[in-house]
């Protein structure tokens, strides 16, 4: 019994629950076949309705709720938002299963935008309940399990479709069961006492962190004093102490919201005053925008190149392979000995050029296998580069500032994505077909490649010129009025 209590009080218990939640919430066997499902006999929607009317809603809803969710996640201390995410995921699946109209599918996309926006709560939760010494390990476990969930979902969906084991309708029922397990698991997560911004001093610190907190000290002190006093006064003393803590925290929250926002703004300005961080963040926002657009609409491209009614599609297998390839490239970055501060921007330009090439190949090929291969290469290159960018940006930032920069970069990407969606995709804009869309996406990455290739070449030239300046000054005759005793 004591061993169970120690396990529940340590970092392993919440990490295990998070891993279980992360796995079952990401196993989505129908996701690689969403476009064939929506345009097939189950929903009988047209490709134009899906591209130009339904899918853009996800981008708009994601942008609308991202900032409020980011602040509410921290203020509510993560767990309620994790539970809320699983509820919205369940609603999304039920809408897919039970409703048919364009309007219903648009509402479904709105709820899925909320699911995406609340993803921040999943990893932020770790920071609030796990000591710093185990944070990296817990994060690694949770990320790995999420990747495993996506891969298992893609493979499972491919097997069920290829061997005709279940219909799309039955696959959705299976997804509801898996999502319900995730929802149940999220309810058992321990409620954090602190958060990164609004509740920095609330509750007790995670075990092993060595940090003490004001609220925790008051409660512990009250318990100690009452235990030493009369037994019948124990409950009264603890209740009074807890009421005092609640009043102090309530007044602190009322006065602290504005202070937190001002501090966030000051941190934002200070972080982006670094030119190197700014350039890496610009690439992050631009590339993530293009990546999201590509991933969101690539099934439509596959459907155009090889219609599902004429071909046994392998979307699930390709998604699984691209996830594994992306994970391998991201993992391999840690073993590459490169001075990224020197060669990083040039690498961003070169690899972005390869991404553009892969997208052009996908757009103008008539072979579904070439299209599949181009997608795997494109996704692997993005995972490689975004990992490098994360390393470079996180190198000199605290956890709070990294979370802020991470959120700001993704918000910038989402703003760009909303602009592109409203102009290029939305029926109220140009409402382009899929081939012109992907031509624009490929050209977009070509522009990124040109910008960062030129910027990287300029950075290298400037550093080499700077390194040559001391040598030229050393070759000049020494000034007799200057002491050169310590000259190198």
Secondary structure, DSSP 8 states (H G I E B T S, - for coil): -HHHHHHHHSHHHHHHHHHHHHHHHH--TTGGGHHHHHHSTTT---HHHIIIIITHHHHHHHHHHHHHHHHHHHHTTSHHHHHHHHHHHHHHHHHHHH--SHHHHHHHHHHHHHHHHTHHHHHHHHHHHS-HHHHHHHHHHHHHHHHHHHHHHHHHHHHHHHTT-S-HHHHHHHHHHHHHHHHHHHHTS---S--SSTTTTSS---TTS----HHHHHHHHHHHHHHHS-GGGHHHHHHHHHHHHHHHHHHHHHHHHHHHHHHHHHHHHHHTTSHHHHHHHHHHHHHHHHHHHHHHHHHHHHHHHS-GGGS---HHHHHHHHHHHHHHHHHHHTT----HHHHHHHHHHHHHHHHHHHHHHHHH-S-HHHHHHHHHHHHHHHHHHHHHHHHHHHTT--HHHHHHHHHHHHHHHHHHHHHHIIIIISTTTT---HHHHHHHHHHHHHHHHHHHHHHHHHHHHHHHHHHHHHHHHHTS---TTS--TT--
